[in-house]
Amino acid sequence: MAEPPAQPTYAARRVMSPCKSICIMDAKSNLCIGCKRTIDEIARWPMMDDDERRKIVDALKTRKLPPSGP
């Protein structure tokens, strides 16, 4: 009998979280100052598939936080 194809490991299939453990939301941009994700993106991350995660990670490269200060 033929064996079923091997399943990739969980870690090999997942896009890792961009979290930097600096979890503070910027009030002006509504982005986390550590990873630049929105609160919705952070909350939904565990339920997203890799395509959704890749789109967010790609978008992070162009996100900018407003200058800090008064």
N, CA, C and O atoms as a Tripos MOL2 file, in Angstrom:
@<TRIPOS>MOLECULE
protein
  280   279    70     0     0
PROTEIN
NO_CHARGES

@<TRIPOS>ATOM
      1 N           0.8190   -1.1880    0.0000 N.3       1 MET1
      2 CA          0.0000    0.0000    0.0000 C.3       1 MET1
      3 C           0.8650    1.2550    0.0000 C.2       1 MET1
      4 O           1.9220    1.3060    0.6300 O.2       1 MET1
      5 N           0.3990    2.2420   -0.7070 N.am      2 ALA2
      6 CA          1.1350    3.5070   -0.7480 C.3       2 ALA2
      7 C           0.8650    4.2970    0.5300 C.2       2 ALA2
      8 O          -0.2590    4.3320    1.0300 O.2       2 ALA2
      9 N           1.8920    4.9140    1.0330 N.am      3 GLU3
     10 CA          1.7390    5.7390    2.2340 C.3       3 GLU3
     11 C           1.2530    7.1260    1.8430 C.2       3 GLU3
     12 O           1.5990    7.6200    0.7700 O.2       3 GLU3
     13 N           0.4540    7.7650    2.6970 N.am      4 PRO4
     14 CA          0.0120    9.1330    2.3840 C.3       4 PRO4
     15 C           1.2060   10.0790    2.4000 C.2       4 PRO4
     16 O           2.1920    9.8270    3.0920 O.2       4 PRO4
     17 N           1.1190   11.1720    1.6350 N.am      5 PRO5
     18 CA          2.2370   12.1250    1.6270 C.3       5 PRO5
     19 C           2.4700   12.6990    3.0220 C.2       5 PRO5
     20 O           1.5310   12.9030    3.7910 O.2       5 PRO5
     21 N           3.7110   12.9480    3.3260 N.am      6 ALA6
     22 CA          4.0690   13.5150    4.6300 C.3       6 ALA6
     23 C           3.5310   14.9390    4.7420 C.2       6 ALA6
     24 O           3.6010   15.7200    3.7930 O.2       6 ALA6
     25 N           3.0050   15.2560    5.8940 N.am      7 GLN7
     26 CA          2.4940   16.6010    6.1530 C.3       7 GLN7
     27 C           3.6400   17.4880    6.6090 C.2       7 GLN7
     28 O           4.4650   17.0570    7.4150 O.2       7 GLN7
     29 N           3.7100   18.7270    6.1100 N.am      8 PRO8
     30 CA          4.7440   19.6370    6.6110 C.3       8 PRO8
     31 C           4.5100   19.9160    8.0890 C.2       8 PRO8
     32 O           3.3780   19.8730    8.5710 O.2       8 PRO8
     33 N           5.5770   20.1980    8.7900 N.am      9 THR9
     34 CA          5.4230   20.5040   10.2080 C.3       9 THR9
     35 C           4.7270   21.8320   10.3760 C.2       9 THR9
     36 O           4.7450   22.6660    9.4710 O.2       9 THR9
     37 N           4.1100   22.0390   11.5300 N.am     10 TYR10
     38 CA          3.3830   23.2650   11.8180 C.3      10 TYR10
     39 C           4.2750   24.4850   11.6370 C.2      10 TYR10
     40 O           3.8660   25.4660   11.0150 O.2      10 TYR10
     41 N           5.4860   24.4330   12.1720 N.am     11 ALA11
     42 CA          6.3980   25.5820   12.1040 C.3      11 ALA11
     43 C           6.8010   25.8850   10.6620 C.2      11 ALA11
     44 O           7.0170   27.0460   10.3140 O.2      11 ALA11
     45 N           6.9030   24.8670    9.8280 N.am     12 ALA12
     46 CA          7.3250   25.0740    8.4460 C.3      12 ALA12
     47 C           6.2430   25.7580    7.6230 C.2      12 ALA12
     48 O           6.5370   26.3850    6.6050 O.2      12 ALA12
     49 N           4.9890   25.6390    8.0610 N.am     13 ARG13
     50 CA          3.8840   26.1800    7.2760 C.3      13 ARG13
     51 C           3.4790   27.5790    7.6850 C.2      13 ARG13
     52 O           2.7860   28.2490    6.9190 O.2      13 ARG13
     53 N           3.8730   28.0510    8.8430 N.am     14 ARG14
     54 CA          3.3330   29.2880    9.3880 C.3      14 ARG14
     55 C           4.2470   30.4920    9.1640 C.2      14 ARG14
     56 O           5.4690   30.3880    9.2610 O.2      14 ARG14
     57 N           3.6350   31.6240    8.8650 N.am     15 VAL15
     58 CA          4.3440   32.8960    8.8190 C.3      15 VAL15
     59 C           4.3910   33.3860   10.2660 C.2      15 VAL15
     60 O           3.3540   33.5270   10.9130 O.2      15 VAL15
     61 N           5.5690   33.6390   10.7570 N.am     16 MET16
     62 CA          5.7470   34.0200   12.1540 C.3      16 MET16
     63 C           5.2550   35.4420   12.4070 C.2      16 MET16
     64 O           5.2550   36.2920   11.5170 O.2      16 MET16
     65 N           4.8430   35.6670   13.6300 N.am     17 SER17
     66 CA          4.3600   36.9880   14.0380 C.3      17 SER17
     67 C           5.5020   38.0050   14.0190 C.2      17 SER17
     68 O           6.6240   37.6880   14.4150 O.2      17 SER17
     69 N           5.2170   39.2220   13.5610 N.am     18 PRO18
     70 CA          6.2380   40.2730   13.5680 C.3      18 PRO18
     71 C           6.3620   40.9670   14.9270 C.2      18 PRO18
     72 O           7.0730   41.9650   15.0440 O.2      18 PRO18
     73 N           5.6850   40.4570   15.9450 N.am     19 CYS19
     74 CA          5.6940   41.0810   17.2700 C.3      19 CYS19
     75 C           7.1230   41.2310   17.7910 C.2      19 CYS19
     76 O           7.9410   40.3180   17.6760 O.2      19 CYS19
     77 N           7.4060   42.4040   18.3650 N.am     20 LYS20
     78 CA          8.7200   42.6890   18.9360 C.3      20 LYS20
     79 C           8.6370   42.8460   20.4530 C.2      20 LYS20
     80 O           9.5900   43.2900   21.0930 O.2      20 LYS20
     81 N           7.4950   42.4800   21.0170 N.am     21 SER21
     82 CA          7.2400   42.5810   22.4620 C.3      21 SER21
     83 C           7.3500   44.0190   22.9750 C.2      21 SER21
     84 O           7.7450   44.2530   24.1170 O.2      21 SER21
     85 N           6.9980   44.9670   22.1230 N.am     22 ILE22
     86 CA          6.8730   46.3780   22.5040 C.3      22 ILE22
     87 C           5.4300   46.7440   22.1630 C.2      22 ILE22
     88 O           5.1640   47.4140   21.1650 O.2      22 ILE22
     89 N           4.5230   46.3020   22.9940 N.am     23 CYS23
     90 CA          3.0950   46.3570   22.6680 C.3      23 CYS23
     91 C           2.4440   47.6210   23.2200 C.2      23 CYS23
     92 O           1.8100   47.6050   24.2740 O.2      23 CYS23
     93 N           2.6150   48.7100   22.4840 N.am     24 ILE24
     94 CA          2.0240   49.9910   22.8450 C.3      24 ILE24
     95 C           1.3830   50.5480   21.5750 C.2      24 ILE24
     96 O           2.0400   50.6720   20.5410 O.2      24 ILE24
     97 N           0.1020   50.8790   21.6610 N.am     25 MET25
     98 CA         -0.5980   51.4040   20.4970 C.3      25 MET25
     99 C          -0.3970   52.9190   20.3970 C.2      25 MET25
    100 O          -0.5590   53.6420   21.3800 O.2      25 MET25
    101 N          -0.0460   53.3840   19.2070 N.am     26 ASP26
    102 CA          0.1040   54.8160   18.9410 C.3      26 ASP26
    103 C          -1.2880   55.3930   18.6920 C.2      26 ASP26
    104 O          -2.0050   54.9280   17.8060 O.2      26 ASP26
    105 N          -1.6660   56.3950   19.4640 N.am     27 ALA27
    106 CA         -3.0070   56.9720   19.3760 C.3      27 ALA27
    107 C          -3.2660   57.6730   18.0380 C.2      27 ALA27
    108 O          -4.4020   57.6880   17.5630 O.2      27 ALA27
    109 N          -2.2390   58.2470   17.4300 N.am     28 LYS28
    110 CA         -2.4370   58.9750   16.1660 C.3      28 LYS28
    111 C          -2.6320   58.0350   14.9870 C.2      28 LYS28
    112 O          -3.5090   58.2600   14.1530 O.2      28 LYS28
    113 N          -1.8350   56.9990   14.9110 N.am     29 SER29
    114 CA         -1.8790   56.1070   13.7560 C.3      29 SER29
    115 C          -2.6860   54.8390   13.9940 C.2      29 SER29
    116 O          -3.0250   54.1290   13.0470 O.2      29 SER29
    117 N          -2.9960   54.5480   15.2660 N.am     30 ASN30
    118 CA         -3.6450   53.2860   15.6440 C.3      30 ASN30
    119 C          -2.8070   52.0740   15.2690 C.2      30 ASN30
    120 O          -3.3420   51.0030   14.9820 O.2      30 ASN30
    121 N          -1.4820   52.2480   15.2730 N.am     31 LEU31
    122 CA         -0.5550   51.1480   15.0070 C.3      31 LEU31
    123 C           0.2430   50.8500   16.2690 C.2      31 LEU31
    124 O           0.4990   51.7430   17.0780 O.2      31 LEU31
    125 N           0.6310   49.5990   16.4300 N.am     32 CYS32
    126 CA          1.5180   49.2300   17.5200 C.3      32 CYS32
    127 C           2.9000   49.8160   17.2230 C.2      32 CYS32
    128 O           3.3900   49.7010   16.1000 O.2      32 CYS32
    129 N           3.5260   50.4390   18.2130 N.am     33 ILE33
    130 CA          4.8350   51.0440   17.9510 C.3      33 ILE33
    131 C           5.9270   49.9920   17.7820 C.2      33 ILE33
    132 O           7.0010   50.2950   17.2640 O.2      33 ILE33
    133 N           5.6660   48.7680   18.2100 N.am     34 GLY34
    134 CA          6.6610   47.7000   18.0520 C.3      34 GLY34
    135 C           6.6020   47.0410   16.6870 C.2      34 GLY34
    136 O           7.6140   46.9560   15.9910 O.2      34 GLY34
    137 N           5.4150   46.5690   16.2990 N.am     35 CYS35
    138 CA          5.3040   45.7840   15.0580 C.3      35 CYS35
    139 C           4.5700   46.5040   13.9260 C.2      35 CYS35
    140 O           4.5670   46.0270   12.7910 O.2      35 CYS35
    141 N           3.9560   47.6330   14.2200 N.am     36 LYS36
    142 CA          3.2230   48.4490   13.2420 C.3      36 LYS36
    143 C           1.9520   47.7850   12.7080 C.2      36 LYS36
    144 O           1.4690   48.1350   11.6310 O.2      36 LYS36
    145 N           1.4150   46.8270   13.4640 N.am     37 ARG37
    146 CA          0.1280   46.2400   13.0930 C.3      37 ARG37
    147 C          -0.9950   46.9840   13.8030 C.2      37 ARG37
    148 O          -0.7780   47.6110   14.8400 O.2      37 ARG37
    149 N          -2.2050   46.9120   13.2340 N.am     38 THR38
    150 CA         -3.3800   47.4650   13.8980 C.3      38 THR38
    151 C          -3.8230   46.4930   14.9880 C.2      38 THR38
    152 O          -3.3950   45.3390   15.0110 O.2      38 THR38
    153 N          -4.6770   46.9640   15.8850 N.am     39 ILE39
    154 CA         -5.1800   46.0900   16.9430 C.3      39 ILE39
    155 C          -5.9860   44.9340   16.3430 C.2      39 ILE39
    156 O          -5.9510   43.8220   16.8700 O.2      39 ILE39
    157 N          -6.7040   45.1820   15.2550 N.am     40 ASP40
    158 CA         -7.4660   44.1320   14.5890 C.3      40 ASP40
    159 C          -6.5290   43.0680   14.0070 C.2      40 ASP40
    160 O          -6.7920   41.8720   14.1340 O.2      40 ASP40
    161 N          -5.4440   43.5010   13.3740 N.am     41 GLU41
    162 CA         -4.4840   42.5500   12.8130 C.3      41 GLU41
    163 C          -3.8400   41.7070   13.9080 C.2      41 GLU41
    164 O          -3.6300   40.5060   13.7340 O.2      41 GLU41
    165 N          -3.5270   42.3440   15.0380 N.am     42 ILE42
    166 CA         -2.9220   41.6230   16.1600 C.3      42 ILE42
    167 C          -3.9150   40.5890   16.7030 C.2      42 ILE42
    168 O          -3.5410   39.4440   16.9570 O.2      42 ILE42
    169 N          -5.1700   40.9880   16.8810 N.am     43 ALA43
    170 CA         -6.1810   40.1040   17.4480 C.3      43 ALA43
    171 C          -6.5050   38.9230   16.5200 C.2      43 ALA43
    172 O          -6.7180   37.8030   16.9840 O.2      43 ALA43
    173 N          -6.5410   39.1830   15.2280 N.am     44 ARG44
    174 CA         -6.9090   38.1380   14.2700 C.3      44 ARG44
    175 C          -5.7430   37.2460   13.8500 C.2      44 ARG44
    176 O          -5.9670   36.2070   13.2280 O.2      44 ARG44
    177 N          -4.5060   37.6220   14.1730 N.am     45 TRP45
    178 CA         -3.3170   36.8970   13.7140 C.3      45 TRP45
    179 C          -3.4070   35.3820   13.9280 C.2      45 TRP45
    180 O          -3.1220   34.6320   12.9940 O.2      45 TRP45
    181 N          -3.7870   34.9070   15.0990 N.am     46 PRO46
    182 CA         -3.8170   33.4440   15.2940 C.3      46 PRO46
    183 C          -4.7920   32.7130   14.3660 C.2      46 PRO46
    184 O          -4.6190   31.5200   14.1160 O.2      46 PRO46
    185 N          -5.7970   33.3960   13.8600 N.am     47 MET47
    186 CA         -6.7950   32.7670   13.0070 C.3      47 MET47
    187 C          -6.5230   32.9520   11.5160 C.2      47 MET47
    188 O          -7.2060   32.3490   10.6880 O.2      47 MET47
    189 N          -5.5470   33.7660   11.1660 N.am     48 MET48
    190 CA         -5.2490   34.0410    9.7590 C.3      48 MET48
    191 C          -4.4960   32.8880    9.1170 C.2      48 MET48
    192 O          -3.7380   32.1760    9.7740 O.2      48 MET48
    193 N          -4.7230   32.7190    7.8100 N.am     49 ASP49
    194 CA         -3.9020   31.7560    7.0840 C.3      49 ASP49
    195 C          -2.6260   32.4680    6.6260 C.2      49 ASP49
    196 O          -2.5000   33.6840    6.7680 O.2      49 ASP49
    197 N          -1.7010   31.7130    6.0890 N.am     50 ASP50
    198 CA         -0.4040   32.2880    5.7290 C.3      50 ASP50
    199 C          -0.4930   33.3590    4.6510 C.2      50 ASP50
    200 O           0.3020   34.2990    4.6590 O.2      50 ASP50
    201 N          -1.4410   33.2400    3.7190 N.am     51 ASP51
    202 CA         -1.5850   34.2800    2.6900 C.3      51 ASP51
    203 C          -1.9440   35.6220    3.3190 C.2      51 ASP51
    204 O          -1.3710   36.6530    2.9680 O.2      51 ASP51
    205 N          -2.8950   35.6020    4.2520 N.am     52 GLU52
    206 CA         -3.2730   36.8420    4.9410 C.3      52 GLU52
    207 C          -2.0910   37.3960    5.7320 C.2      52 GLU52
    208 O          -1.8310   38.5990    5.7210 O.2      52 GLU52
    209 N          -1.3850   36.5100    6.4130 N.am     53 ARG53
    210 CA         -0.2330   36.9450    7.2120 C.3      53 ARG53
    211 C           0.8550   37.5700    6.3280 C.2      53 ARG53
    212 O           1.4270   38.6020    6.6790 O.2      53 ARG53
    213 N           1.1310   36.9490    5.1960 N.am     54 ARG54
    214 CA          2.1540   37.4950    4.2860 C.3      54 ARG54
    215 C           1.7710   38.8870    3.7960 C.2      54 ARG54
    216 O           2.6250   39.7680    3.7040 O.2      54 ARG54
    217 N           0.5000   39.0910    3.4820 N.am     55 LYS55
    218 CA          0.0510   40.4100    3.0200 C.3      55 LYS55
    219 C           0.3030   41.4710    4.0890 C.2      55 LYS55
    220 O           0.7350   42.5810    3.7780 O.2      55 LYS55
    221 N           0.0340   41.1300    5.3330 N.am     56 ILE56
    222 CA          0.2740   42.0870    6.4130 C.3      56 ILE56
    223 C           1.7650   42.3370    6.5900 C.2      56 ILE56
    224 O           2.1910   43.4870    6.6940 O.2      56 ILE56
    225 N           2.5560   41.2810    6.6250 N.am     57 VAL57
    226 CA          4.0080   41.4430    6.7920 C.3      57 VAL57
    227 C           4.5740   42.2940    5.6590 C.2      57 VAL57
    228 O           5.4310   43.1450    5.8990 O.2      57 VAL57
    229 N           4.1130   42.0810    4.4370 N.am     58 ASP58
    230 CA          4.5790   42.8960    3.3080 C.3      58 ASP58
    231 C           4.1690   44.3580    3.4750 C.2      58 ASP58
    232 O           4.9480   45.2570    3.1600 O.2      58 ASP58
    233 N           2.9510   44.6030    3.9690 N.am     59 ALA59
    234 CA          2.4640   45.9700    4.1640 C.3      59 ALA59
    235 C           3.2350   46.7020    5.2590 C.2      59 ALA59
    236 O           3.3490   47.9270    5.2170 O.2      59 ALA59
    237 N           3.7620   45.9720    6.2320 N.am     60 LEU60
    238 CA          4.4770   46.6110    7.3440 C.3      60 LEU60
    239 C           5.6960   47.3980    6.8700 C.2      60 LEU60
    240 O           6.0960   48.3740    7.5050 O.2      60 LEU60
    241 N           6.2750   46.9790    5.7730 N.am     61 LYS61
    242 CA          7.4840   47.6370    5.2540 C.3      61 LYS61
    243 C           7.2450   49.0930    4.8820 C.2      61 LYS61
    244 O           8.1760   49.8990    4.8950 O.2      61 LYS61
    245 N           6.0100   49.4350    4.5530 N.am     62 THR62
    246 CA          5.7210   50.8080    4.1240 C.3      62 THR62
    247 C           4.9820   51.6240    5.1820 C.2      62 THR62
    248 O           4.7390   52.8150    4.9820 O.2      62 THR62
    249 N           4.6290   51.0080    6.2870 N.am     63 ARG63
    250 CA          3.9040   51.7330    7.3600 C.3      63 ARG63
    251 C           4.8620   52.5720    8.1580 C.2      63 ARG63
    252 O           5.9670   52.1450    8.4930 O.2      63 ARG63
    253 N           4.4180   53.7810    8.4600 N.am     64 LYS64
    254 CA          5.2460   54.7100    9.2220 C.3      64 LYS64
    255 C           4.4580   55.2170   10.4140 C.2      64 LYS64
    256 O           3.2580   55.4810   10.3270 O.2      64 LYS64
    257 N           5.1500   55.3450   11.5120 N.am     65 LEU65
    258 CA          4.5490   55.9410   12.7010 C.3      65 LEU65
    259 C           4.7420   57.4470   12.6400 C.2      65 LEU65
    260 O           5.7690   57.9030   12.1370 O.2      65 LEU65
    261 N           3.7930   58.2360   13.1340 N.am     66 PRO66
    262 CA          3.9770   59.6850   13.1560 C.3      66 PRO66
    263 C           5.1020   60.0470   14.1210 C.2      66 PRO66
    264 O           5.3770   59.3030   15.0630 O.2      66 PRO66
    265 N           5.7510   61.1840   13.8910 N.am     67 PRO67
    266 CA          6.8150   61.6220   14.8140 C.3      67 PRO67
    267 C           6.2600   61.7470   16.2280 C.2      67 PRO67
    268 O           5.1310   62.1950   16.4270 O.2      67 PRO67
    269 N           7.0570   61.3500   17.1930 N.am     68 SER68
    270 CA          6.6230   61.4800   18.5780 C.3      68 SER68
    271 C           6.8850   62.9000   19.0670 C.2      68 SER68
    272 O           7.7190   63.6240   18.5230 O.2      68 SER68
    273 N           6.1660   63.2660   20.0830 N.am     69 GLY69
    274 CA          6.3260   64.6140   20.6390 C.3      69 GLY69
    275 C           4.9900   65.2610   20.8460 C.2      69 GLY69
    276 O           3.9520   64.6740   20.5390 O.2      69 GLY69
    277 N           5.0050   66.4760   21.3670 N.am     70 PRO70
    278 CA          3.7340   67.1640   21.6670 C.3      70 PRO70
    279 C           2.9300   67.5320   20.4500 C.2      70 PRO70
    280 O           1.8500   68.1100   20.5740 O.2      70 PRO70
@<TRIPOS>BOND
     1     1     2 1
     2     2     3 1
     3     3     4 2
     4     3     5 am
     5     5     6 1
     6     6     7 1
     7     7     8 2
     8     7     9 am
     9     9    10 1
    10    10    11 1
    11    11    12 2
    12    11    13 am
    13    13    14 1
    14    14    15 1
    15    15    16 2
    16    15    17 am
    17    17    18 1
    18    18    19 1
    19    19    20 2
    20    19    21 am
    21    21    22 1
    22    22    23 1
    23    23    24 2
    24    23    25 am
    25    25    26 1
    26    26    27 1
    27    27    28 2
    28    27    29 am
    29    29    30 1
    30    30    31 1
    31    31    32 2
    32    31    33 am
    33    33    34 1
    34    34    35 1
    35    35    36 2
    36    35    37 am
    37    37    38 1
    38    38    39 1
    39    39    40 2
    40    39    41 am
    41    41    42 1
    42    42    43 1
    43    43    44 2
    44    43    45 am
    45    45    46 1
    46    46    47 1
    47    47    48 2
    48    47    49 am
    49    49    50 1
    50    50    51 1
    51    51    52 2
    52    51    53 am
    53    53    54 1
    54    54    55 1
    55    55    56 2
    56    55    57 am
    57    57    58 1
    58    58    59 1
    59    59    60 2
    60    59    61 am
    61    61    62 1
    62    62    63 1
    63    63    64 2
    64    63    65 am
    65    65    66 1
    66    66    67 1
    67    67    68 2
    68    67    69 am
    69    69    70 1
    70    70    71 1
    71    71    72 2
    72    71    73 am
    73    73    74 1
    74    74    75 1
    75    75    76 2
    76    75    77 am
    77    77    78 1
    78    78    79 1
    79    79    80 2
    80    79    81 am
    81    81    82 1
    82    82    83 1
    83    83    84 2
    84    83    85 am
    85    85    86 1
    86    86    87 1
    87    87    88 2
    88    87    89 am
    89    89    90 1
    90    90    91 1
    91    91    92 2
    92    91    93 am
    93    93    94 1
    94    94    95 1
    95    95    96 2
    96    95    97 am
    97    97    98 1
    98    98    99 1
    99    99   100 2
   100    99   101 am
   101   101   102 1
   102   102   103 1
   103   103   104 2
   104   103   105 am
   105   105   106 1
   106   106   107 1
   107   107   108 2
   108   107   109 am
   109   109   110 1
   110   110   111 1
   111   111   112 2
   112   111   113 am
   113   113   114 1
   114   114   115 1
   115   115   116 2
   116   115   117 am
   117   117   118 1
   118   118   119 1
   119   119   120 2
   120   119   121 am
   121   121   122 1
   122   122   123 1
   123   123   124 2
   124   123   125 am
   125   125   126 1
   126   126   127 1
   127   127   128 2
   128   127   129 am
   129   129   130 1
   130   130   131 1
   131   131   132 2
   132   131   133 am
   133   133   134 1
   134   134   135 1
   135   135   136 2
   136   135   137 am
   137   137   138 1
   138   138   139 1
   139   139   140 2
   140   139   141 am
   141   141   142 1
   142   142   143 1
   143   143   144 2
   144   143   145 am
   145   145   146 1
   146   146   147 1
   147   147   148 2
   148   147   149 am
   149   149   150 1
   150   150   151 1
   151   151   152 2
   152   151   153 am
   153   153   154 1
   154   154   155 1
   155   155   156 2
   156   155   157 am
   157   157   158 1
   158   158   159 1
   159   159   160 2
   160   159   161 am
   161   161   162 1
   162   162   163 1
   163   163   164 2
   164   163   165 am
   165   165   166 1
   166   166   167 1
   167   167   168 2
   168   167   169 am
   169   169   170 1
   170   170   171 1
   171   171   172 2
   172   171   173 am
   173   173   174 1
   174   174   175 1
   175   175   176 2
   176   175   177 am
   177   177   178 1
   178   178   179 1
   179   179   180 2
   180   179   181 am
   181   181   182 1
   182   182   183 1
   183   183   184 2
   184   183   185 am
   185   185   186 1
   186   186   187 1
   187   187   188 2
   188   187   189 am
   189   189   190 1
   190   190   191 1
   191   191   192 2
   192   191   193 am
   193   193   194 1
   194   194   195 1
   195   195   196 2
   196   195   197 am
   197   197   198 1
   198   198   199 1
   199   199   200 2
   200   199   201 am
   201   201   202 1
   202   202   203 1
   203   203   204 2
   204   203   205 am
   205   205   206 1
   206   206   207 1
   207   207   208 2
   208   207   209 am
   209   209   210 1
   210   210   211 1
   211   211   212 2
   212   211   213 am
   213   213   214 1
   214   214   215 1
   215   215   216 2
   216   215   217 am
   217   217   218 1
   218   218   219 1
   219   219   220 2
   220   219   221 am
   221   221   222 1
   222   222   223 1
   223   223   224 2
   224   223   225 am
   225   225   226 1
   226   226   227 1
   227   227   228 2
   228   227   229 am
   229   229   230 1
   230   230   231 1
   231   231   232 2
   232   231   233 am
   233   233   234 1
   234   234   235 1
   235   235   236 2
   236   235   237 am
   237   237   238 1
   238   238   239 1
   239   239   240 2
   240   239   241 am
   241   241   242 1
   242   242   243 1
   243   243   244 2
   244   243   245 am
   245   245   246 1
   246   246   247 1
   247   247   248 2
   248   247   249 am
   249   249   250 1
   250   250   251 1
   251   251   252 2
   252   251   253 am
   253   253   254 1
   254   254   255 1
   255   255   256 2
   256   255   257 am
   257   257   258 1
   258   258   259 1
   259   259   260 2
   260   259   261 am
   261   261   262 1
   262   262   263 1
   263   263   264 2
   264   263   265 am
   265   265   266 1
   266   266   267 1
   267   267   268 2
   268   267   269 am
   269   269   270 1
   270   270   271 1
   271   271   272 2
   272   271   273 am
   273   273   274 1
   274   274   275 1
   275   275   276 2
   276   275   277 am
   277   277   278 1
   278   278   279 1
   279   279   280 2
@<TRIPOS>SUBSTRUCTURE
     1 MET1         2 RESIDUE 1 A MET
     2 ALA2         6 RESIDUE 1 A ALA
     3 GLU3        10 RESIDUE 1 A GLU
     4 PRO4        14 RESIDUE 1 A PRO
     5 PRO5        18 RESIDUE 1 A PRO
     6 ALA6        22 RESIDUE 1 A ALA
     7 GLN7        26 RESIDUE 1 A GLN
     8 PRO8        30 RESIDUE 1 A PRO
     9 THR9        34 RESIDUE 1 A THR
    10 TYR10       38 RESIDUE 1 A TYR
    11 ALA11       42 RESIDUE 1 A ALA
    12 ALA12       46 RESIDUE 1 A ALA
    13 ARG13       50 RESIDUE 1 A ARG
    14 ARG14       54 RESIDUE 1 A ARG
    15 VAL15       58 RESIDUE 1 A VAL
    16 MET16       62 RESIDUE 1 A MET
    17 SER17       66 RESIDUE 1 A SER
    18 PRO18       70 RESIDUE 1 A PRO
    19 CYS19       74 RESIDUE 1 A CYS
    20 LYS20       78 RESIDUE 1 A LYS
    21 SER21       82 RESIDUE 1 A SER
    22 ILE22       86 RESIDUE 1 A ILE
    23 CYS23       90 RESIDUE 1 A CYS
    24 ILE24       94 RESIDUE 1 A ILE
    25 MET25       98 RESIDUE 1 A MET
    26 ASP26      102 RESIDUE 1 A ASP
    27 ALA27      106 RESIDUE 1 A ALA
    28 LYS28      110 RESIDUE 1 A LYS
    29 SER29      114 RESIDUE 1 A SER
    30 ASN30      118 RESIDUE 1 A ASN
    31 LEU31      122 RESIDUE 1 A LEU
    32 CYS32      126 RESIDUE 1 A CYS
    33 ILE33      130 RESIDUE 1 A ILE
    34 GLY34      134 RESIDUE 1 A GLY
    35 CYS35      138 RESIDUE 1 A CYS
    36 LYS36      142 RESIDUE 1 A LYS
    37 ARG37      146 RESIDUE 1 A ARG
    38 THR38      150 RESIDUE 1 A THR
    39 ILE39      154 RESIDUE 1 A ILE
    40 ASP40      158 RESIDUE 1 A ASP
    41 GLU41      162 RESIDUE 1 A GLU
    42 ILE42      166 RESIDUE 1 A ILE
    43 ALA43      170 RESIDUE 1 A ALA
    44 ARG44      174 RESIDUE 1 A ARG
    45 TRP45      178 RESIDUE 1 A TRP
    46 PRO46      182 RESIDUE 1 A PRO
    47 MET47      186 RESIDUE 1 A MET
    48 MET48      190 RESIDUE 1 A MET
    49 ASP49      194 RESIDUE 1 A ASP
    50 ASP50      198 RESIDUE 1 A ASP
    51 ASP51      202 RESIDUE 1 A ASP
    52 GLU52      206 RESIDUE 1 A GLU
    53 ARG53      210 RESIDUE 1 A ARG
    54 ARG54      214 RESIDUE 1 A ARG
    55 LYS55      218 RESIDUE 1 A LYS
    56 ILE56      222 RESIDUE 1 A ILE
    57 VAL57      226 RESIDUE 1 A VAL
    58 ASP58      230 RESIDUE 1 A ASP
    59 ALA59      234 RESIDUE 1 A ALA
    60 LEU60      238 RESIDUE 1 A LEU
    61 LYS61      242 RESIDUE 1 A LYS
    62 THR62      246 RESIDUE 1 A THR
    63 ARG63      250 RESIDUE 1 A ARG
    64 LYS64      254 RESIDUE 1 A LYS
    65 LEU65      258 RESIDUE 1 A LEU
    66 PRO66      262 RESIDUE 1 A PRO
    67 PRO67      266 RESIDUE 1 A PRO
    68 SER68      270 RESIDUE 1 A SER
    69 GLY69      274 RESIDUE 1 A GLY
    70 PRO70      278 RESIDUE 1 A PRO
